[in-house]
Amino acid sequence: MTEDDSSSSQEKTWLGKLAHAFSGEPQSREELAGTLRAA
């Protein structure tokens, strides 16, 4: 994987987290666990 690929996947992760923050409910068990840990 090149640096460009790495930074691109980080942006997707960041955008994904931002989108899920506004989506209302978690889409997976991992997201639910993360939400509960953050609370």
C-alpha positions as CSV (number, residue, x, y, z in Angstrom):
1,M,0.0,0.0,0.0
2,T,1.4,3.4,-0.9
3,E,1.1,6.5,1.3
4,D,-1.6,7.9,-1.0
5,D,-3.7,4.7,-0.3
6,S,-3.1,5.0,3.4
7,S,-4.2,8.6,3.6
8,S,-7.2,7.9,1.5
9,S,-8.4,5.1,3.7
10,Q,-7.9,7.4,6.8
11,E,-10.1,10.0,5.2
12,K,-12.8,7.4,4.5
13,T,-12.6,6.3,8.1
14,W,-12.9,9.8,9.3
15,L,-15.8,10.6,7.0
16,G,-17.4,7.3,8.0
17,K,-17.2,8.1,11.7
18,L,-18.6,11.6,11.0
19,A,-21.5,10.2,9.0
20,H,-22.3,7.6,11.6
21,A,-22.2,10.3,14.3
22,F,-25.2,11.9,12.6
23,S,-26.9,8.7,11.4
24,G,-28.6,8.0,14.7
25,E,-28.1,4.3,15.3
26,P,-25.0,2.0,15.0
27,Q,-24.9,-0.3,12.0
28,S,-22.7,-3.0,13.6
29,R,-21.8,-4.4,17.0
30,E,-18.4,-2.7,16.8
31,E,-20.1,0.7,16.3
32,L,-22.4,0.0,19.2
33,A,-19.5,-1.0,21.5
34,G,-17.6,2.2,20.4
35,T,-20.7,4.4,21.2
36,L,-21.1,2.8,24.6
37,R,-17.4,3.2,25.4
38,A,-17.6,6.9,24.5
39,A,-20.6,7.5,26.7
